[in-house]
Amino acid sequence: MIVHEWTSESSDVRSEGRRFGEHWAPQLRAARDAYLRLFEQSGVSAERARTIADECGDAVSAVAPEIAAEFRGVAEGSGLSLTDVQLLTARTEILARMTPSMECSTVVHVPSDATPPRTLQTWDWHETLSNETVVRRLHAASGARVVTFAEFGQPAKIGVNDRGLGLHFNILHHRSDGRGQGVPVHVLARMILDRASTVADAADIARSIPLAASSVLTVVAFDGRTPEAACIEVAPAGVAVLAAERGSTIAHTNHFLDETLAAGEYSPYETTSVPRYQCLTDAAEDARIIDDRERALAFGAIPDTPISVRARPEQPEHLRWETKLTVALDVARGAIEFAAAAPSDVAGSHWRRVAVPDDQTG
């Protein structure tokens, strides 16, 4: 997988969207075509996908007009229709209850002393999709500076801001998914990165908007004195905040941990979520490792680790998942560190660090 980098030059979201769309038009068109193929394989027609995308776009305009303006700029710059830009943003909502996916394993250690949380996540997605991705360094309309990893067409996924906050992102599935109009979960991630500086801020934002699909945002924060973290499980049916205690390690994969939301779990096929979660909790001591790459190497060295997902060639194309990225967050200095590889392959891969942009805008 190729991970590109892009830096915004100002906080004018529409003009920056236009600039991004113009530069990355081939990748955006390729992503649109690949997702339309996945939707069709998953039983969602292009017409239905675009209807959902427009409904999600209306929801975004109501709660985050600055992000809606960015989408308009991306459409203008790339030559894609606004609907198709929104389609890429709303891929989780379009697939809700159609093709439940295995996506991501996250672990966080919250120190008992005055040091920042230590985090690690794998990003697992379809073998044939999103083999070009991007790390965007953004000047948000709120004044925050953000760095986020995402697929082309998404406003955010995994990232940090310059206010001491970061988030990891795992997909979940609930029986309430797909039953109404809502804000895409990737827009929620961007809203939190743009606006929040504490876990409580992030939870308030999550509770304030309607959703049409489920995810868990593991939010970490550090104000220079106190580390904090919580798994914020979101679904159309509700929001649950599972806070971590000081000195503890928390983990999340792709099943609900909150008892109330877990009662509505939707998983019609055999999933690896539980063994991946067990792997993370069994190796909780590895999450304490201070150096990000060394932490990734420790989890990658676990024998037969299920968190390094390998594509199964006997499965249909739209059901083949693999680990594409291993990533850690540095909320103290506003940076992400990552390798485009599974934890088991980090030792032989390039480990990269990308920080939030500086405070000088063009």
C-alpha positions, 0 to 999 in steps of 0.5 A: 500500500502506498501512503501519500502525504498532503499539507494544507496551505490555509484554513479556507476549507473550500479552497483547500478542498479544491486544491486537494481534489485537483491534485489527487483527482486520479486517486479519487476517481479510482476510489469511486470506481472501486467502491461502486464495484464493492457496493455492487458485489455487496448487493447495493446498487449504484443508484441506492449508494448515491441516494444514501450518499446524498442523505449523509451529505444533507446531515453533514451540512446541518452539523458541520458546514465547514466539512460540507464546504470542503466536500464541495471544494473536492468535487470542484477540483477533481471533477467528480460530482458532489454526490460521488465525493459524499459517496466515498465519505459515506462508504461505511453507511452505504455498507451498513448491514450489507457486508459486515467487515473485519476492521482494526485492532486497537490497544492503549495504555494509560500511564499512572504518571504524568506521561502521555497515553501509549497507543497502537492500532492495525488498520484492516481493510479489503485486499483489493481496495484503498491501496493508495491512501493519504496522510493529510496535514490540515489547518482546520476551520476551528484553528486546530492543526490536525494530521490524519490518515484516511482513504481518498475521499474521507475527511479523517480516520486515525489522527491527532491534533495540536490540542493534545487529542488523538483518536483510533477508529474501528468499525462496529455493526449494530442492528440499528445501522442503516435505518435512517439518515445520519452523519458519516462516522468518518465525518464524526472523526474529523469533527472530533479532531477539529474541535476537541481537546479532551475525551469529554469534548469528544464524547459530547460531539458524538452524542450531539449528532445523528448517526446511520452506522456504528464504530468505536472511536478510541480517544486519547488525550494529554494536557501535559499532566494527566493522560486519559483515554476512553473507547467511545462506542457509537451506533444509531441506537446510542453512545457508550463511553468506556473510560480507562483508569490510570495505570490500565490498558484498554483494547478494542476490536470489532464487537461492542463492549458496552452491555446495552449496545452489545445486545444489538450486535449484528454479526451474521458470519464468523468473525476474528474480533474476539481472538484479536481482542484476546490477543491484545489483552493477553499482551497488555504488558507490551502496550506499556512500551514507550517507543512507538516502533518498539511497541509495534515490533513487540505485538508483531513478535507474538507467535501466530498473532491474529492481529496481523490479518492475512487475506484468504485467497479462497474467499470472494474478492469482497470478503478478503481482508488484510492488515494494511497499516500499523499506526501509533499516536503521539498526542504530546507532540502532535504526530502519528507514526506508522508503517504500511504493514501488519505488525508481523511485518513492521521489522522489514518496513519503513517506519514513518512519522508525520506531525501536524502542520506548523502554525504558519498558514499560506 
